[in-house]
Amino acid sequence: MDMNQYLSMFIDESNDHLQSLNESMMGLEANPEDLSIVQVIFRSAHTLKGMAATMGFEDLASLTHQMENVLDLVRNNKLRMQDFIFDTLFKSIDALESMVEDITGGGEGKADVSAIVTSLQAIVRGEVPAAAGGAAAEVTAAAAGNATDAQVFLDEFQYSVLEQSLQEGHQVLYVDVAIRKDCQLKAVRAYMVFDLLERSGEVVKSFPSVQDIEQEKFDYGFSLYYITQKDASEIQKMILNLSEIDTVTAVALDQESLRQMGQESVAATAEAPASAPAPEAAPAASNASPAASAHGKEESKAAPARAGGAPSPSRTIRVDIERLDVLMNLFSELLIDRVRLEQLASEVQNGDLTETVEHMGRVSGDLQNIVMKLRMVPVDTVFNRFPRMVRDLAKSLDKKVDLIVTGAETELDRTVIDEIGDPLVHLLRNAVDHGVESIADRVAAGKPETGTVHLRAFHSGNHVFIEIEEDGRGIYPKKILGSAVKKGAITQEQANAMSDDEAYQLLFAPGFSTAEVISDVSGRGVGLDVVKAKISSLGGNVTIYSTPGKGTNFSVQLPLTLSIIAAMLVRLGSEKYAIPLSSIVETGIVKQSQIRTIHGNRMLEFRGSHIPLVSLSKIFSIPDYDESTEEETEIVVVRKGERLVALAVQDFIGQNEIVIKNLGKYLPDVQGISGATILGDGQVALIIDPNAFIK
C-alpha cells in the first residue's frame, strides 16, 4: 500500500502529539506526583509510536518505544520522576521533533539517538541517581529493571512465601540482571543465570516470565525475587562471573520493604487492568507550572472520551493551507467585482439593480467574515513552544523563571502568525537572559528567587497586542544614552535633550547594546533592530515601557489581518492611493499660513505640538499636482506608536475595503509603498505605508 498519501496527515498529527508531549511534560515537572499527566504523556507517545511504525519510520518508533518503557514504570508507581529523567525525556522529545522535521523536508526521519536511548535504558534498569529512602526505595528502583512488558507485582501466594522465608531466617533478594548488548544468545545466557541461582536457592518469580525469557521476549535484562541463604554480595559476584553479563544488582529485602511492596501489589490488583487503563483527566491549568498555566486549557489535546464511554465525534476537518489561500484569492476577486457593481448601480440608478447589488453586498459581507475566520489562527500555535524554551533557557542560565501565558486563544491572521514567531523568541530570550536577574541578585534586591515573565495577547480594535513583561532589573535610560554617546551614535547634547522614550528607541538601532559582557543568548538591543524591522513589515510597531529596578514591558501591536483591510482612498493628481485606516488619527484641511519651517523641515501645529508635514506629491514625483501652489491642503494625520506625521493629499475619495496585493519580485522595495489593490473601476491604487514616513 502506498503510504505517501497519508504522509501529510502523519506529519500534522505527529506535530500535534509532540506539542501535547511538551505541554504535558511541563505540567508533570511542576506536579511530579500527578499520574494523570503521565497517562496523557504515555498515550501521546504510544499513539506516535503506532503511527510511525505504520508509516515505516522505524527510528522514530524505536525511540518512542524506549520512552514508553520509562513512562510505563512511572505510571505504575515503580519509578519516581527525577531531574535526570525529566531531562532525558525532554531530550527525547527534541529528537522526535528533529525526526519529524526531517520527514517534513522529504527525509526518512533518521537521527543518531544512541546516547538518548542509552540514558533511557539506564533509567529502566534503575541506574538513576535516587534520593535516600532505605531498602524499600532501593527495591522500587531496582524493580524497574527491564520488566517493561510485565507487571512487577506479587500475587498473594508469592508474597506469603517470601514473608514466611524471612521469618524463618532466609535471605529474600530482589535481583536485576542486564546482559551485554553484543550477546548473540541472550536466552541461553539467561538460562545459565537461572541454573546458577537454583543451585543455591529458589526463584519465586521473574519478570518477564520464564516463558518469555526462553522465547527471547525481553530486552537484554530481567528481574526476579530469590530466596537463598547467601548474602546479596555473594549472589552478585556469582552472576558476574558468568560471561556476557553486563550488570547485576541484588538488594536484600526486609519485612518492612516486603510489606510495602505487598501493599503496592494489592493496590495494583484493585485497579483496572494495565492493558486497558481507565481514562484519567488531563492536567488542569490551575495546577500547572508557568508552562501549563500558560495555555489556559482545562484539558489536554488528547482528552479522553465523554462520560459514558462513547467517544466524542470529531467536528473538525484538516484543510491544506494552500486551499485557504486559493479561497482567499477567489474572494478577493469577488470583492473587487462587488465594488465595481456598486459603482455601476449608482450610475445607472435602477431600483431592481440597486436592490440586487445591496443584497449581494450583504451576502458577500457574511462570506467575507467566514473566509476571514477560516484564516484566523489562535496565537497559541506560536505561544505553545515558548514554555519549553523558557524552561531550558532558565536552566542553562541557572535562573528560576516562571512563564505565565494569558490570552493564548486570541486569534490572528495566519500570515501574521507565520511571521511573528521569531521576533517573540528573541524578545523572550532577552527577557530571561538580561531582564530577569540571577537568583543572588534577586535575593539581594528583596525579590523572590523566581523571576516572572508574562506573555499576554489581547484584542484592541482592529489590532492585536502581544506583551512580554518581566519583573527584572529594568532598563536605565542614562545607561543607554551613555553607551550611545560612547559609541558615537549621538552627541552629548542630543543625549541631554532626549526623553526616556527616545532613549528606549536607541535600543532598536542596528548593533546597539548596553551589555558589558557579550552573551551567546541575547543582549539588550542586539538584534532588536531585526525585531523592529520584522514587526514594522507586518504593519505593526513595538513599544518599550520600563521602570528601573522593577522590570520591562515590550508591547507589540499587530494588525488583525494582512489580506483585506479598511482604507482611506485619496487622490494625488491623476493617481489614487490607499492609506490603511488603522494608522489614521484624523483628516483635515490646513492653510498654507499654518505651515511652519523649522530647521529646514515643514511642520504643522497639531493639538498643541508641532508635527512634520510630508509632501506625498514630491516623494512619489506626481507631475500634475503640487500642494505648495494651493491655498489650502488636505492632510491625513497618521500615527506610529506615539509619533505623528501629516501627509499632504489633494482630495479624499472615501473609505473602502481593499484587497492587498504584493508588488511582486520586480518591485520588492518601493519606499513608502507596502502593496497595491485593484479598485472597483479596474484602476490599480498603491497602498501607502505610513510607517515609512515616521522616523
C-alpha positions as CSV (number, residue, x, y, z in Angstrom):
1,M,0.0,0.0,0.0
2,D,1.3,3.5,-0.9
3,M,1.7,5.4,2.3
4,N,2.7,8.7,0.7
5,Q,-0.9,9.7,0.5
6,Y,-1.1,9.7,4.3
7,L,2.3,11.5,4.8
8,S,0.8,15.0,5.3
9,M,-1.7,13.7,7.8
10,F,1.1,11.8,9.7
11,I,3.2,15.0,9.9
12,D,0.3,17.1,11.1
13,E,-0.8,14.6,13.8
14,S,2.8,14.0,14.8
15,N,3.3,17.7,15.4
16,D,0.1,17.7,17.5
17,H,1.3,14.8,19.6
18,L,4.7,16.4,20.1
19,Q,3.2,19.6,21.2
20,S,1.0,17.6,23.7
21,L,4.1,15.9,24.9
22,N,5.9,19.2,25.5
23,E,2.9,20.7,27.3
24,S,2.2,17.7,29.5
25,M,5.9,17.2,30.4
26,M,6.0,20.9,31.6
27,G,2.9,20.2,33.7
28,L,4.4,17.0,35.1
29,E,7.6,18.8,36.0
30,A,5.5,21.1,38.2
31,N,3.5,18.2,39.6
32,P,5.7,15.1,39.6
33,E,3.2,13.1,41.6
34,D,0.3,13.6,39.3
35,L,0.0,10.3,37.5
36,S,-2.9,11.5,35.4
37,I,-0.4,13.6,33.5
38,V,1.8,10.6,33.0
39,Q,-1.2,8.8,31.5
40,V,-1.6,11.6,29.0
41,I,2.1,11.6,28.1
42,F,2.1,7.8,27.7
43,R,-0.9,7.8,25.4
44,S,0.6,10.5,23.2
45,A,3.9,8.6,23.0
46,H,2.1,5.3,22.3
47,T,0.0,6.8,19.5
48,L,3.0,8.4,18.0
49,K,4.9,5.1,18.1
50,G,2.0,3.3,16.3
51,M,1.7,5.9,13.6
52,A,5.5,5.9,13.0
53,A,5.6,2.1,12.8
54,T,2.7,2.1,10.4
55,M,4.4,4.7,8.1
56,G,7.7,2.7,8.3
57,F,9.7,5.3,10.3
58,E,11.5,2.7,12.5
59,D,13.9,5.1,14.2
60,L,11.1,7.3,15.4
61,A,9.0,4.3,16.5
62,S,12.0,2.8,18.3
63,L,12.7,5.9,20.3
64,T,9.1,6.4,21.4
65,H,9.1,2.7,22.5
66,Q,12.1,3.4,24.8
67,M,10.2,6.4,26.2
68,E,7.2,4.2,26.8
69,N,9.3,1.8,28.8
70,V,10.2,4.6,31.2
71,L,6.7,6.1,31.3
72,D,5.2,2.7,32.0
73,L,7.3,2.3,35.1
74,V,6.3,5.8,36.3
75,R,2.6,5.4,35.8
76,N,2.7,2.0,37.6
77,N,4.5,3.6,40.6
78,K,7.7,1.7,40.0
79,L,9.8,4.7,39.3
80,R,9.8,8.2,40.7
81,M,10.4,11.2,38.4
82,Q,13.7,13.0,39.0
83,D,15.6,15.8,37.2
84,F,17.7,13.3,35.2
85,I,14.6,11.5,33.9
86,F,12.9,14.8,33.0
87,D,16.0,16.0,31.1
88,T,16.3,12.7,29.3
89,L,12.6,12.7,28.3
90,F,12.9,16.3,27.1
91,K,15.9,15.4,25.0
92,S,13.9,12.5,23.6
93,I,11.1,14.9,22.6
94,D,13.6,17.2,20.9
95,A,15.0,14.2,19.0
96,L,11.5,13.3,17.9
97,E,10.8,16.8,16.7
98,S,14.1,16.7,14.7
99,M,13.0,13.4,13.1
100,V,9.5,14.7,12.2
101,E,11.1,17.9,10.8
102,D,13.4,15.7,8.6
103,I,10.4,13.8,7.4
104,T,8.6,17.0,6.6
105,G,11.6,18.0,4.5
106,G,11.4,14.8,2.5
107,G,13.9,12.7,4.6
108,E,13.5,9.3,6.3
109,G,13.4,10.6,9.8
110,K,16.9,9.3,10.7
111,A,18.8,10.6,13.6
112,D,21.7,9.5,15.9
113,V,19.8,9.0,19.2
114,S,22.1,6.3,20.6
115,A,23.1,8.5,23.6
116,I,19.5,9.2,24.5
117,V,18.5,5.5,24.1
118,T,21.4,4.6,26.4
119,S,20.1,7.0,29.0
120,L,16.5,5.7,28.7
121,Q,17.7,2.1,29.1
122,A,19.8,3.1,32.1
123,I,16.7,4.6,33.7
124,V,14.7,1.4,33.0
125,R,17.5,-0.6,34.7
126,G,17.3,1.6,37.7
127,E,20.6,3.3,37.2
128,V,19.4,6.7,38.1
129,P,20.7,8.9,41.0
130,A,18.0,8.2,43.6
131,A,17.1,10.0,46.8
132,A,17.8,8.2,50.0
133,G,14.9,6.2,51.2
134,G,16.1,2.9,52.7
135,A,15.7,-0.6,51.3
136,A,12.1,0.0,50.1
137,A,13.3,2.8,47.9
138,E,16.1,0.8,46.5
139,V,13.8,-2.1,45.7
140,T,11.3,0.2,44.0
141,A,14.2,1.5,41.8
142,A,15.6,-2.0,41.2
143,A,12.1,-3.3,40.5
144,A,12.0,-1.2,37.4
145,G,14.6,-3.5,36.0
146,N,13.9,-4.4,32.4
147,A,10.4,-5.7,33.2
148,T,8.7,-3.2,31.0
149,D,6.3,-5.6,29.4
150,A,5.1,-7.4,32.6
151,Q,3.7,-6.4,36.0
152,V,6.3,-6.3,38.8
153,F,3.7,-7.2,41.3
154,L,3.5,-10.4,43.5
155,D,0.3,-12.3,44.0
156,E,-0.9,-13.2,47.4
157,F,0.7,-16.7,47.4
158,Q,4.1,-15.4,46.3
159,Y,4.0,-12.7,48.8
160,S,3.2,-15.1,51.7
161,V,6.1,-17.4,50.6
162,L,8.6,-14.6,50.7
163,E,7.3,-13.3,54.0
164,Q,7.5,-16.8,55.6
165,S,11.0,-17.2,54.3
166,L,12.1,-14.0,56.0
167,Q,10.5,-15.2,59.3
168,E,12.5,-18.4,59.0
169,G,15.8,-16.6,58.6
170,H,16.3,-16.9,54.9
171,Q,17.6,-14.1,52.7
172,V,15.0,-12.7,50.3
173,L,16.7,-10.8,47.4
174,Y,15.5,-8.7,44.5
175,V,17.9,-9.3,41.7
176,D,18.2,-7.3,38.5
177,V,20.4,-8.7,35.7
178,A,21.4,-7.0,32.4
179,I,23.0,-9.0,29.6
180,R,25.6,-7.4,27.3
181,K,24.1,-5.9,24.1
182,D,26.5,-7.9,21.9
183,C,25.4,-11.2,23.3
184,Q,24.2,-13.4,20.4
185,L,22.2,-15.9,22.5
186,K,20.6,-13.9,25.3
187,A,18.0,-16.6,26.2
188,V,20.9,-19.1,26.7
189,R,22.7,-16.6,28.9
190,A,19.6,-16.1,31.0
191,Y,19.1,-19.8,31.4
192,M,22.7,-20.1,32.8
193,V,21.8,-17.4,35.4
194,F,18.7,-19.2,36.4
195,D,20.5,-22.5,36.6
196,L,23.2,-21.0,38.8
197,L,20.7,-19.4,41.1
198,E,18.6,-22.6,41.5
199,R,21.7,-24.4,42.9
200,S,21.8,-22.0,45.9
201,G,18.2,-21.1,46.4
202,E,14.7,-20.8,44.8
203,V,13.4,-18.3,42.2
204,V,9.9,-17.3,43.3
205,K,9.0,-15.0,40.4
206,S,10.7,-13.5,37.4
207,F,9.7,-10.7,35.0
208,P,9.5,-11.1,32.2
209,S,8.1,-14.6,32.8
210,V,10.3,-17.7,32.3
211,Q,8.4,-18.5,29.2
212,D,9.1,-15.0,27.7
213,I,12.7,-15.3,28.6
214,E,13.0,-18.7,26.9
215,Q,11.5,-17.2,23.7
216,E,13.8,-14.2,23.9
217,K,10.9,-11.8,24.5
218,F,13.0,-9.5,26.7
219,D,15.3,-6.5,26.2
220,Y,18.6,-7.9,27.4
221,G,17.5,-7.6,31.0
222,F,15.3,-9.4,33.6
223,S,14.5,-9.2,37.3
224,L,13.5,-11.8,39.9
225,Y,12.6,-12.5,43.5
226,Y,15.0,-15.0,45.0
227,I,15.2,-16.9,48.3
228,T,18.6,-18.1,49.5
229,Q,21.0,-18.4,52.5
230,K,23.7,-16.4,50.7
231,D,24.3,-12.7,51.0
232,A,23.3,-10.3,48.2
233,S,27.0,-9.5,47.5
234,E,27.8,-13.2,47.1
235,I,24.9,-13.7,44.6
236,Q,26.0,-10.6,42.7
237,K,29.6,-11.9,42.4
238,M,28.4,-15.4,41.3
239,I,26.3,-14.0,38.4
240,L,29.0,-11.6,37.4
241,N,31.4,-14.5,37.0
242,L,29.3,-15.7,34.1
243,S,30.4,-14.4,30.7
244,E,28.5,-11.7,28.7
245,I,26.8,-10.3,31.9
246,D,26.8,-6.5,31.9
247,T,25.5,-5.5,35.3
248,V,23.9,-7.2,38.3
249,T,22.0,-5.5,41.2
250,A,21.0,-7.6,44.2
251,V,19.0,-5.9,47.0
252,A,18.2,-7.7,50.3
253,L,14.6,-7.2,51.4
254,D,13.4,-6.9,55.0
255,Q,9.9,-7.2,56.5
256,E,9.2,-3.5,56.0
257,S,10.2,-3.3,52.4
258,L,8.4,-6.5,51.6
259,R,5.3,-5.3,53.3
260,Q,5.4,-2.1,51.3
261,M,5.7,-4.0,48.1
262,G,2.8,-6.2,49.1
263,Q,0.6,-3.2,49.7
264,E,1.5,-1.9,46.2
265,S,0.6,-5.3,44.8
266,V,-2.8,-5.2,46.4
267,A,-3.4,-1.6,45.2
268,A,-2.5,-2.6,41.7
269,T,-4.8,-5.6,41.8
270,A,-7.7,-3.3,42.8
271,E,-7.1,-1.0,39.8
272,A,-8.2,-1.5,36.3
273,P,-6.1,-3.9,34.3
274,A,-2.9,-2.3,32.9
275,S,-3.8,-3.4,29.4
276,A,-6.8,-1.2,29.5
277,P,-6.2,1.8,31.8
278,A,-9.1,3.8,32.7
279,P,-9.1,7.3,31.1
280,E,-7.8,9.9,33.5
281,A,-8.4,13.6,33.4
282,A,-5.8,15.7,31.7
283,P,-3.9,18.1,34.0
284,A,-5.8,21.2,34.8
285,A,-4.2,24.5,34.0
286,S,-4.6,25.7,37.6
287,N,-2.2,23.0,38.8
288,A,0.4,23.8,36.3
289,S,3.7,25.4,36.3
290,P,4.2,28.6,34.3
291,A,4.1,26.4,31.2
292,A,0.9,24.6,31.9
293,S,-1.0,27.7,33.1
294,A,0.4,29.3,30.1
295,H,-2.1,27.9,27.7
296,G,-5.2,28.4,29.8
297,K,-6.5,25.0,28.8
298,E,-8.8,22.9,31.0
299,E,-8.0,19.7,29.2
300,S,-5.2,18.3,27.2
301,K,-5.5,18.0,23.4
302,A,-5.5,14.2,24.0
303,A,-8.6,14.4,26.2
304,P,-10.4,11.1,26.7
305,A,-13.9,10.1,25.8
306,R,-17.0,11.8,27.1
307,A,-18.7,10.5,30.2
308,G,-20.4,7.3,29.5
309,G,-17.6,5.8,27.4
310,A,-18.8,7.0,24.0
311,P,-16.1,8.8,22.0
312,S,-16.9,12.4,21.1
313,P,-17.5,12.7,17.4
314,S,-15.0,15.0,15.7
315,R,-16.5,18.2,14.3
316,T,-13.4,19.5,12.7
317,I,-11.5,18.7,9.5
318,R,-8.0,19.5,8.3
319,V,-7.7,21.7,5.3
320,D,-4.5,22.4,3.4
321,I,-3.5,26.0,3.8
322,E,-3.0,26.3,0.1
323,R,-6.7,25.7,-0.4
324,L,-7.5,28.6,2.0
325,D,-5.1,30.8,0.0
326,V,-7.0,29.9,-3.2
327,L,-10.3,30.6,-1.5
328,M,-9.0,34.0,-0.3
329,N,-7.8,34.9,-3.8
330,L,-11.2,34.0,-5.3
331,F,-13.0,36.0,-2.7
332,S,-10.6,38.9,-3.4
333,E,-11.8,38.9,-7.0
334,L,-15.4,38.7,-5.8
335,L,-14.8,41.8,-3.6
336,I,-13.4,43.8,-6.5
337,D,-16.4,42.9,-8.7
338,R,-18.8,43.8,-5.9
339,V,-17.3,47.3,-5.6
340,R,-17.5,47.6,-9.4
341,L,-21.2,46.6,-9.3
342,E,-21.9,49.1,-6.6
343,Q,-20.3,51.8,-8.6
344,L,-22.3,50.9,-11.8
345,A,-25.5,50.7,-9.8
346,S,-25.0,54.2,-8.5
347,E,-24.5,55.4,-12.1
348,V,-27.5,53.5,-13.7
349,Q,-30.0,54.4,-10.9
350,N,-32.1,51.3,-11.5
351,G,-34.1,50.2,-8.5
352,D,-34.0,46.5,-9.1
353,L,-30.3,46.6,-9.9
354,T,-29.6,48.6,-6.8
355,E,-31.6,46.2,-4.6
356,T,-29.8,43.2,-6.0
357,V,-26.4,44.8,-5.5
358,E,-27.3,45.6,-1.9
359,H,-28.3,42.0,-1.3
360,M,-25.1,40.8,-2.9
361,G,-23.2,43.2,-0.7
362,R,-24.8,41.7,2.5
363,V,-24.2,38.1,1.4
364,S,-20.6,38.8,0.3
365,G,-20.1,40.6,3.7
366,D,-21.2,37.5,5.5
367,L,-19.0,35.4,3.2
368,Q,-16.1,37.7,3.9
369,N,-16.5,37.2,7.7
370,I,-16.4,33.4,7.2
371,V,-13.4,33.5,4.9
372,M,-11.5,35.7,7.4
373,K,-12.4,33.5,10.3
374,L,-11.1,30.5,8.4
375,R,-7.8,32.2,8.1
376,M,-7.7,33.2,11.8
377,V,-5.4,31.1,13.9
378,P,-5.0,31.3,17.8
379,V,-1.7,32.7,18.8
380,D,-1.5,29.6,20.9
381,T,0.1,27.9,17.9
382,V,3.1,30.2,18.4
383,F,3.0,30.5,22.2
384,N,2.9,26.8,22.8
385,R,6.7,26.4,22.1
386,F,7.7,29.1,24.5
387,P,7.2,27.4,27.9
388,R,9.7,24.7,27.0
389,M,12.1,27.2,25.5
390,V,12.0,29.4,28.7
391,R,12.4,26.3,30.9
392,D,15.5,25.2,29.0
393,L,17.0,28.7,28.9
394,A,16.4,29.4,32.6
395,K,18.0,26.1,33.4
396,S,21.1,26.8,31.3
397,L,21.5,30.2,32.9
398,D,20.9,28.8,36.4
399,K,17.9,31.0,37.0
400,K,14.4,30.3,38.2
401,V,11.8,31.7,35.9
402,D,8.0,31.3,35.7
403,L,6.4,32.0,32.3
404,I,2.7,32.9,32.7
405,V,0.8,33.0,29.4
406,T,-2.6,34.6,29.1
407,G,-4.8,35.2,26.1
408,A,-3.4,32.3,24.0
409,E,-6.9,31.9,22.4
410,T,-6.5,35.4,20.8
411,E,-6.7,35.0,17.0
412,L,-4.5,36.5,14.3
413,D,-4.4,36.0,10.5
414,R,-2.3,33.1,9.5
415,T,0.1,35.3,7.5
416,V,0.9,37.3,10.7
417,I,1.2,34.1,12.8
418,D,3.8,32.7,10.4
419,E,6.0,35.8,10.7
420,I,5.7,36.8,14.4
421,G,7.3,33.7,16.0
422,D,11.0,34.7,15.6
423,P,10.6,38.2,16.9
424,L,8.8,36.9,20.0
425,V,11.5,34.3,20.5
426,H,14.2,37.0,20.6
427,L,12.2,39.2,23.0
428,L,11.6,36.3,25.4
429,R,15.3,35.2,25.3
430,N,16.2,38.8,26.1
431,A,13.8,38.9,28.9
432,V,15.1,35.8,30.5
433,D,18.8,36.4,29.9
434,H,19.2,40.1,30.5
435,G,15.9,41.1,32.1
436,V,15.5,38.6,34.9
437,E,18.4,38.8,37.4
438,S,20.3,35.9,38.8
439,I,19.0,34.3,42.0
440,A,21.6,36.0,44.1
441,D,20.9,39.4,42.7
442,R,17.1,39.0,43.1
443,V,17.5,38.0,46.8
444,A,19.8,40.9,47.4
445,A,17.2,43.2,45.8
446,G,14.5,41.8,48.1
447,K,12.7,40.0,45.3
448,P,11.6,36.3,45.2
449,E,14.2,33.9,43.9
450,T,11.9,33.0,40.9
451,G,11.5,35.7,38.3
452,T,8.2,36.0,36.4
453,V,7.8,36.6,32.7
454,H,4.3,37.4,31.5
455,L,3.4,36.7,27.9
456,R,-0.1,38.0,27.1
457,A,-2.1,38.6,24.0
458,F,-5.4,40.6,23.6
459,H,-7.6,42.3,21.0
460,S,-8.0,46.1,20.9
461,G,-10.0,47.4,18.0
462,N,-8.5,46.2,14.7
463,H,-5.3,45.3,16.3
464,V,-3.8,42.5,18.5
465,F,-1.4,43.4,21.2
466,I,1.3,40.9,22.4
467,E,3.1,41.9,25.6
468,I,6.2,40.4,27.1
469,E,6.7,41.7,30.7
470,E,9.3,40.7,33.2
471,D,9.9,41.7,36.8
472,G,13.7,42.0,36.4
473,R,16.2,44.8,36.6
474,G,14.5,47.1,34.2
475,I,16.2,49.4,31.7
476,Y,18.1,52.5,32.8
477,P,17.8,55.4,30.2
478,K,21.1,57.0,31.4
479,K,23.0,53.8,30.7
480,I,21.5,53.7,27.2
481,L,22.4,57.3,26.5
482,G,25.9,56.9,28.0
483,S,26.6,53.9,25.8
484,A,25.2,55.7,22.7
485,V,27.4,58.7,23.3
486,K,30.4,56.5,23.9
487,K,29.9,54.7,20.6
488,G,29.3,57.9,18.7
489,A,25.7,57.2,17.8
490,I,24.6,60.5,19.3
491,T,26.3,63.6,20.8
492,Q,26.2,64.5,24.5
493,E,23.9,67.5,23.6
494,Q,21.5,65.2,21.9
495,A,21.6,62.8,24.8
496,N,20.8,65.6,27.3
497,A,17.7,66.6,25.3
498,M,16.3,63.1,24.9
499,S,13.3,61.8,26.9
500,D,13.2,58.2,28.3
501,D,11.0,57.0,25.4
502,E,13.5,58.4,22.9
503,A,16.3,56.7,24.8
504,Y,14.5,53.4,24.6
505,Q,14.2,53.8,20.8
506,L,18.0,53.7,20.6
507,L,17.8,50.0,21.6
508,F,16.4,49.3,18.1
509,A,19.4,50.8,16.4
510,P,21.4,48.2,14.4
511,G,24.2,46.7,16.5
512,F,23.4,48.8,19.6
513,S,23.9,47.1,23.0
514,T,24.4,48.2,26.6
515,A,25.7,44.8,27.7
516,E,29.1,44.9,29.4
517,V,29.6,41.2,28.8
518,I,28.8,39.6,25.5
519,S,26.2,36.8,25.9
520,D,25.6,33.9,23.5
521,V,21.9,34.1,24.2
522,S,21.0,37.8,23.8
523,G,21.8,41.3,24.7
524,R,19.6,44.4,25.3
525,G,19.5,45.9,21.8
526,V,21.5,43.3,19.9
527,G,19.2,42.1,17.2
528,L,16.3,44.3,18.3
529,D,16.6,46.2,15.1
530,V,15.7,42.9,13.3
531,V,12.7,42.5,15.6
532,K,11.5,46.1,14.9
533,A,12.0,45.6,11.1
534,K,10.0,42.4,11.1
535,I,7.2,43.9,13.1
536,S,7.1,47.0,11.0
537,S,6.9,45.0,7.8
538,L,3.8,43.4,9.3
539,G,2.2,46.8,9.7
540,G,2.8,46.8,13.4
541,N,5.1,48.5,15.9
542,V,6.8,47.7,19.2
543,T,6.9,50.0,22.3
544,I,9.0,49.7,25.4
545,Y,7.9,50.6,28.9
546,S,10.3,50.1,31.8
547,T,10.8,51.0,35.4
548,P,14.4,50.7,36.6
549,G,14.7,48.0,39.2
550,K,11.1,46.8,38.7
551,G,11.0,45.4,35.2
552,T,10.4,46.0,31.5
553,N,7.4,45.6,29.1
554,F,7.8,45.1,25.4
555,S,4.4,45.8,23.7
556,V,3.9,44.6,20.2
557,Q,1.0,46.0,18.2
558,L,-0.1,44.0,15.1
559,P,-3.0,44.2,12.6
560,L,-5.6,41.5,12.7
561,T,-5.1,40.6,9.1
562,L,-2.9,41.4,6.2
563,S,-5.3,40.3,3.4
564,I,-8.3,42.6,3.5
565,I,-8.2,46.0,5.2
566,A,-10.2,49.1,5.5
567,A,-8.5,52.0,3.9
568,M,-9.0,55.7,3.0
569,L,-8.7,56.3,-0.7
570,V,-7.0,59.6,-1.6
571,R,-6.2,61.4,-4.9
572,L,-2.9,62.9,-5.9
573,G,-3.2,64.3,-9.4
574,S,-4.3,61.5,-11.7
575,E,-3.2,58.8,-9.3
576,K,-5.2,57.2,-6.5
577,Y,-3.6,55.9,-3.2
578,A,-4.9,53.9,-0.3
579,I,-3.9,54.6,3.4
580,P,-4.8,52.0,6.0
581,L,-7.5,53.3,8.4
582,S,-5.7,51.6,11.3
583,S,-2.9,54.1,11.0
584,I,-5.1,57.2,10.5
585,V,-5.7,59.5,13.5
586,E,-7.8,62.1,11.7
587,T,-8.1,64.1,8.5
588,G,-8.4,67.8,7.9
589,I,-7.7,70.9,5.9
590,V,-4.9,73.4,6.6
591,K,-4.0,76.7,5.1
592,Q,-0.5,77.5,3.8
593,S,-0.2,80.1,6.5
594,Q,-0.5,77.4,9.2
595,I,2.6,75.6,7.8
596,R,5.9,76.5,9.5
597,T,9.5,75.7,8.5
598,I,11.7,74.6,11.4
599,H,15.3,73.6,10.8
600,G,14.5,73.2,7.1
601,N,11.6,70.9,7.8
602,R,7.9,71.7,7.1
603,M,6.0,71.5,10.3
604,L,2.3,71.8,11.2
605,E,0.8,72.7,14.5
606,F,-1.4,69.9,15.7
607,R,-3.2,69.8,19.1
608,G,-0.6,71.9,21.0
609,S,2.5,70.4,19.3
610,H,4.3,70.5,16.0
611,I,4.4,67.5,13.7
612,P,6.2,67.0,10.4
613,L,4.2,67.6,7.1
614,V,5.2,65.2,4.4
615,S,4.6,66.1,0.7
616,L,3.5,62.8,-1.0
617,S,3.5,64.5,-4.4
618,K,7.2,65.2,-4.1
619,I,8.1,61.8,-2.7
620,F,6.1,60.0,-5.4
621,S,7.1,62.5,-8.1
622,I,3.5,63.3,-9.1
623,P,3.8,65.6,-12.2
624,D,0.3,67.0,-12.2
625,Y,-0.1,68.1,-8.6
626,D,1.9,70.3,-6.1
627,E,0.2,71.2,-2.9
628,S,2.6,74.2,-2.3
629,T,0.6,76.0,-5.1
630,E,-2.7,75.5,-3.3
631,E,-4.1,77.9,-0.8
632,E,-5.4,75.0,1.3
633,T,-4.1,71.5,1.6
634,E,-5.9,68.4,2.7
635,I,-4.0,66.3,5.2
636,V,-4.1,62.8,6.7
637,V,-2.6,62.5,10.2
638,V,-1.1,59.1,10.8
639,R,0.4,57.5,13.9
640,K,3.2,55.2,14.6
641,G,3.4,54.5,18.3
642,E,3.4,57.9,20.0
643,R,4.7,59.7,16.9
644,L,2.5,61.6,14.4
645,V,3.0,62.8,10.8
646,A,0.7,64.7,8.5
647,L,0.6,63.5,4.9
648,A,-0.5,66.1,2.3
649,V,-3.0,64.9,-0.3
650,Q,-5.1,66.5,-3.0
651,D,-8.6,65.0,-2.4
652,F,-10.4,62.4,-0.2
653,I,-12.2,59.8,-2.3
654,G,-13.7,57.9,0.6
655,Q,-13.4,54.8,2.8
656,N,-13.4,51.3,1.3
657,E,-12.4,47.8,1.9
658,I,-9.4,46.8,-0.2
659,V,-7.6,43.6,-1.0
660,I,-3.9,43.8,-0.6
661,K,-1.7,42.5,-3.5
662,N,2.0,42.1,-3.4
663,L,4.0,44.3,-5.8
664,G,5.9,41.2,-7.0
665,K,9.6,40.3,-7.1
666,Y,10.4,43.0,-9.7
667,L,9.3,45.8,-7.2
668,P,10.4,44.4,-3.9
669,D,11.3,47.6,-2.0
670,V,9.5,50.7,-3.1
671,Q,9.9,53.5,-0.5
672,G,6.6,54.3,1.2
673,I,4.6,51.6,-0.6
674,S,3.5,48.4,1.0
675,G,1.5,46.9,-1.8
676,A,-1.3,47.6,-4.3
677,T,-5.0,47.0,-4.7
678,I,-7.5,46.9,-7.6
679,L,-10.4,49.3,-7.3
680,G,-13.9,48.8,-8.5
681,D,-13.3,50.7,-11.7
682,G,-10.4,48.4,-12.5
683,Q,-7.7,51.0,-11.7
684,V,-4.7,50.0,-9.6
685,A,-4.1,52.0,-6.4
686,L,-0.9,51.8,-4.5
687,I,-1.1,51.3,-0.7
688,I,0.9,53.8,1.3
689,D,3.0,52.5,4.2
690,P,2.7,55.3,6.9
691,N,5.5,53.7,8.9
692,A,8.0,54.7,6.2
693,F,7.4,58.4,6.8
694,I,7.7,58.3,10.6
695,K,11.2,58.2,11.8
